[in-house]
């Protein structure tokens, strides 16, 4: 190996030692933050639809952010859970944080006639 190549290799090792090690704790914090605080599930409700931004999440704490873009009052129910959003006025947004186990859930508006008119959808929670 020529002296120039040894110097280049030495400089690369110095850079990795000085900067690479300093970056590791920052990366660990960022990865931990991403794992611990999943992004909320945005849901739009209107006459006569309920539309989640995505239809699958991992098990654990889930926050639904529900916006009523319609002209009528709605609510938000995860079938099988006690926690609900009792009333969402037109053009209003409400949140609901729940802990979900793996399985398939029905999301709906259960105001009189709304579910029957189409305001329900399936939502999957993966392990």
N, C-alpha and C positions, 0 to 999 in steps of 0.2 A: 504494500500500500504506500502510495506516495505521501510526503508530508502534507500536501494540500488536502488530500482526501481525509487524512487523520484529523486535521484541523476542522474540516467541515463536519465530520462525525462528532467530534468533541463539542462543537458549537450546537449541533442538534440536540445532543444529550443535555447540555446546559440549559437550552431553551425549554425542553420538556420538563426538566427538574424545576426550573424557576416558575414557569407559567402553567404547565400541565397540572402540577399538584395543587396550585392555587385555584384552578378551575374545578377540580373534583368536588369540593364541598358545595360550591354553588350549584353544580349539576345535581347533586344529591338532594338539595333543598327543592329545586324545581321539580324533580321527578316525584318527590314525596308530596308536594303541594298538588300536583296533577292527580295523583292516586287518591288523595284524601278528600278532594273537593271536586266531584264531578260536576260538569255543567248542568244547569237546570234543563228540564224538558219543557220546551215551549209548546203550548197547545192553543189552537184557535177554535173558538166555538162561534157558530152562526146558525141561522135557520137553514137547514136542518142537518148540520154536519158538525163533527168533532174531529179535528185534524192535528195529531201530534207531529212535531218537527221530526221526530224519529220514533220508531215503533219497537225498539229494543234497547235495554240497558243492562248493566251488571247488577247483581243483587246488592242490597245495602240501602243506604240513605239516598232517597230520590226526592228532588224538589220539582213539582209541576208548577209552571207559571202559565196561568190560563187567562187568555184575553177573549172577551166577548166582543166580536166585531159585528154582531147582529143588531137588530132593532128591538128584540125581546129580552126579558130577563132569562138567565140560565143558571144552572148550578154545575158542580163537578163532583162526581162520585167515582171512586175506585171500588168496584164491586167486591164485597167481602171485607172491606175495612170500615172501621167506625169513623175515621176522620174524613170530612168532606168540606167542600166550599159550599156553604148553604145558598148563597145568592151572589151572582155576578151581574151587575147592571150593564146595560148596553154601553159599549166603548170603555169598559172598566177592565182592570187586570187584578187578579188575586193569585196568591201562592199557597201551595200546600206541600209540606214536607212530611214524608212517610218513610218507613223502613219496609222494604219489599224483599221477600224470599223468592227464590227461583220459581218460575211458573208463568202461566198466562193469565192476565187480568183483563177484565172488561172496564173500559173507561166510558163514562156516559154522563148525560144530563138526565136526571130522573124526575124532572118536573112533569106534571100531568101531560101525557101525549108526546113529549119530546123524544124519549127513547124510541117509541114506536114510529116516529117520523124519521128516524135515521141517526139520531144523536148518540151513537155508540160505536166503539171501535175496540179491537183487540190490541193488547200491549204485552210484550214478552220480556221477562226478566231472566237473564242467563246467570248461571252459577259464577 
